Each structure stands twice: as structure tokens, then as C-alpha cells.
Amino acid sequence: MEEVIKISSNNVFEILRKNGFEIKEKRSIFKRTEQLLYLLPDLKKAINHNNRKIKDLEKYGISKKQSAIHIIPDNVPPKEDENDIIKREISKLKQRNYIIDTQLKWANDIIQTLNTDKFYELINLKYRDGKTREEIAEYFNCDVKTVTRNKDRIINYLGKLFFANDSLNELGC
């Protein structure tokens, strides 16, 4: 299980890097876990964005840009057919979506291990909805210190699952 978790967390961060997100490995497991939770909604948006691109490619093809005259050297292979280019681009987008969706499911499966926790909803309130500690305290009808303590507890728990091998390395194992 630890190997699957390590592979999956590496895949998530590799996907994020390829999509322009900066991931600093020197950050603590706690900070990386929070960063991952903040990025999960953006990954869902990335899938939707890719799906729109696919629909546009299927409906309109490749957008034609006005271009100046180009000089083509003799050794350049013949131009690829537009339909082949469209099929290749759609295939790439579908592959990206599959990978992102797989990683989202992996992260959500880990998060679901907390579904019986009294403060489970804290994850969505904080990281998806952007609620403040004060707003979360009001939601749970408790004080801000209780929210902070439980948020930290949940992040530490998730960090151990998201980054199992790194957790052991931090302990010197």
C-alpha cells in the first residue's frame, strides 16, 4: 500500500509540475499536504478545460492563424494531415484527463478514510470553499482553537497517507 501511495503522490506532483504548478520538495509533509488539498479543485477545473478543448477541436478543428510567408527547407517532411493532428491532440487531452482523474480519485479515496471524523467537512470548508477559521468555527459551533487543532490533526493524518515514504524518512527510518 505504501508503494502505491508513494507512486501516486509522485504522479500527482509530476502532473502538477507539467501543468505549471510550482512544487517545492523542501516543504514539510504538512505544507505539501495542504498544497495538494488546495490544488484538488484546480485539477477538476483542468479536466473541464481539457474537455472544452476536445469539444472545440471536434467541432471547429485547428484554429487558423494568419501567417506570413514561410520558407520551407528541402529536407522537411510533408505536412501532417489536419485530421491526424486533431486526433493526436484529442488523444493527448484524453490521456491527461485520465491521469488527472485517476490521481483525483486516489486523493479522494484517502480523504474518504476520514468520513466518520466529526471534523471531516473541515477539509471542504477550508480547502475547497476557502472559509476562514472563524467561519469554520461558527459552522461547527466551536472555538477557533478547536478548528486549528483539528485541522492540524487531519492534515498530519492525511500527510502520512499521501507521503508515507517521506513520513518515514523524516523519522530517520
Buried (B, 14 or more C-beta within 10 A) or exposed (E): EEEEBBEBBEBBBEBBEEEEBEBEEEEEBBEBBBBBBEBBBEBBEBBEEBEEBBEEBEEEEEEEEEEEEEEEEEEEEEEEEEEEBBEEBBEEBEEBBEBBEBBBEBBEEBBEEBEEBEBBBBBBBBBEEEBEBEBBBEBBEBEBEBBEEBBEEBBEBBBBBBBBBBBEEEEEE
